[in-house]
Amino acid sequence: MPEIEPEDDGTMDAEEEAQAARLTEAELPIIDECILSNISHHWRKTAKVVALTMGDINDNFRLPDVFYSGRIKHLAAVGLIEAACNLNRMRHSEVRHTGDAPAK
């Protein structure tokens, strides 16, 4: 029996996109720092990092999980973290700090 391929994460709806677009340039680094504080040098599921981050700052930034997942993709793209597997599937991917990033 063939293995079922997991689906990619969902996307933000129009209201969520508008909410994310209202973030200021000063707020994105706050969000990214919180994400980075939930990542260590050991591999950790991306979904866990998203959940921890949402728990830490969701009172200030009520955004959906896919927003935070997108920020993790950005951090991986700029080389601040390493990623394993497909970051479009947060429950099936993992992240960790690169050698240059601060550890938690």
Stockholm file with secondary structure:
# STOCKHOLM 1.0

chainA/1-104         MPEIEPEDDGTMDAEEEAQAARLTEAELPIIDECILSNISHHWRKTAKVVALTMGDINDNFRLPDVFYSGRIKHLAAVGLIEAACNLNRMRHSEVRHTGDAPAK
#=GR chainA/1-104 SS CCCCCCCCCCCCCHHHHHHHHTCCTTHHHHHHHHHHHTCCSSCEEHHHHHHHHHHHHTTTCCCCHHHHHHHHHHHHHTTSEEEESCTTSGGGCEEEECTTSCCC
#=GC SS_cons         CCCCCCCCCCCCCHHHHHHHHTCCTTHHHHHHHHHHHTCCSSCEEHHHHHHHHHHHHTTTCCCCHHHHHHHHHHHHHTTSEEEESCTTSGGGCEEEECTTSCCC
//
